[in-house]
Amino acid sequence: MDRHELSDRDDLIQVGRVSGAHGIRGGLRVQSFVESMALFQIGEKILLGCPDGAARSMTVEWVQPHRSGLRLGLASVSDREQAQALIGSVLYVDKARLPTLEQDTYYWFQLEGLTVYDASGALIGRLERVIPTPANDIYLIRGEKAGRMQELLIPAIGSVVIRIDLGNKTMIVDPPQGV
């Protein structure tokens, strides 16, 4: 299995990227893609899609928060040179390790790619990205209108999002006036 095959697997989720080496004993600086460090448990396996194209399974030896990311030690990485060779690696974990969410709460990866319709059933487009903001998330939806591609920003709030159907990969929204 290689790095590119990891990103195509439905059972895995990206949780971070190695952004640098830390110290002389093989520590890694990691840009985390998750809010909690709970997925980086000591003794657990993590998959790395490495810059050389290889995919490697490694065991988490230690982890600590650091600024907006974290520092991570892997059992088979023992010096700075080995750590530097992993810069750019993407970290994956099995989706089954994700905590169960409350009803009507979703992971971003579940929403991205949904086909979005308005309340009348007219196609708006595809949910391309979730943008976090202090007040609420915003959904970036790309679609075609009158023969031209457009981008809409829809607030992720209950009065706008009518229904999410993950089984059918659809979302129904009632966009605010002017959107």
N, C-alpha and C positions, 0 to 999 in steps of 0.2 A: 504494500500500500504506500502511496506517496502523498505528499502535502496536498495536492489538488484534489485527491480522492476524499480527504477528510472534509473539505468544505462542501462536498456533494452529499455527504451522509446525512440522512434525516434524523439519526439517533444522537447526533452530536451538536453542541452549541459552542460558539466562540466565546471565551470568557476573558481573554486578554491577549496582549502582544508584548514580547520581550523588547524593552526599549533601551536597555543598557546592562552593563556589568556593574556589580556592586562589591567592592572590596577585592581581596586577593584569594579568597577561598571559594570562589565559584558562585557567589550570590548573584541574583538577577534582579534588575529593576523591571517592573511590569506595569504597563498601562492596563488597568482593569476595565473591562466592559460591563461589569456587574456592580451593583450597589453594595453588596455584602461580601465579606471575605469567606463566608460559609462554604463556598464551593472549592476553596483551597485548603482542605483539611490535611493535617499532618498524617502521613501514612497512606493517603489516597493516591490513586494513579491519575495522571493528567497526560493528555496526548499533545505532542508538539508537532506542528507542521513547520519543519525547519527550512532555513534559507537554501540549503543544499538540495532541497526537493524531497528529503526523507521525512517519514513520519516516525516519531519515537514515543514510546510509552515510558514515562518516568514517574518516580514516587516523590511526593512532596515531603521534604525533610523538615522545613521550617517556613514560616510565613509571618510577616509583620506589616502593618499599615505604614505607608510612607507618602506624605503629601497627598496628591490626588490618586495615587496608585498603591502599589505595594512592593515589598521586597520578598523574594522567594528563593529558597534553597532546594535544590533537587539532589536526590541521593547519588546520582552518577555524575554530577558536575562538581569537581573539587578544586578547580583553579580558575583564575581570571581568563586565561586563554580559552578554556572550554566554554566559559560563560559568554565571552565575546563572540564566539562562533555561533551562538544561539540568538544573537540580536536580530530582530525581525521575525523570529518564530511566532506563530500564532498558537495560542493555548486553547485546547478544547476539553470539555467534559461531557459525559453522557447526560442527555436531557433527563433521564430517569432520576438523576441526583438533584434536580431542581425542586425547591420546596413547592408544595401544593398551594395554590393561590385561593383567595376568597372568591365567592361567586361574583361574576361580572368584573373580574380583574384578570388581565391578560399580560403575558410576556410580549415584549415588542416583536420578537421573531414570529409570534403567532399572528400578529396583525399585519406586518409588512407583507405585501403581495395580495392582500384581499382585494376583491373587486368591489367597488363602492357605487351604490345606487342612491338616488334621492328618494324621498317618501312616495313619489308617484311611480317609481320603478324605472326612471330614466337613468341610463348609465352615466356616471360622472367620471370614473377612471379607476386607477389602481393606486392603492395606498403604498407609496414608495418608501416613506421614512417617518419615524416618530421623532419629533423634536421636543426635548424637555424644556420647560420654562418654569419659573417659580410658581406661577398660578396654577397651571395645568399643562398637560402635554398638548402638542399641536400635531395634527396629521397632515403630512404633505401628500397631496393626491395629484397625480398626473393623468390627464385624459385629453381627448380630442373634443373640441366644440367648434362647430361651423368650419370644419376642415383644418383647424389650427390646434396645435398642442398648447395646452394651458396647464398651469399649476395652481392648485387651490390649497389654502391653508385653512383647515377645519379644526376648531377647538375640540379637544377630547373631553367633553362634558355631557352629562346625562340628557340635557335638554336638546342637544344636537345629535348625538349618536343614539339612534332609535333601537337598532338591533345589530348584534354581531353573531354570525353563524359560522363558526370555525369549520364545521363539517362540510358546508357548501362553499366555504372560503369567500363569504360575502359580508358586507356591512351596509346597513341602511342608515342614511343620515338626513337630517332636516337642517340644511345650512342656514346660518343667520342671513338676514336681508343684506344684499350688496355683495355676497360672496359668489 
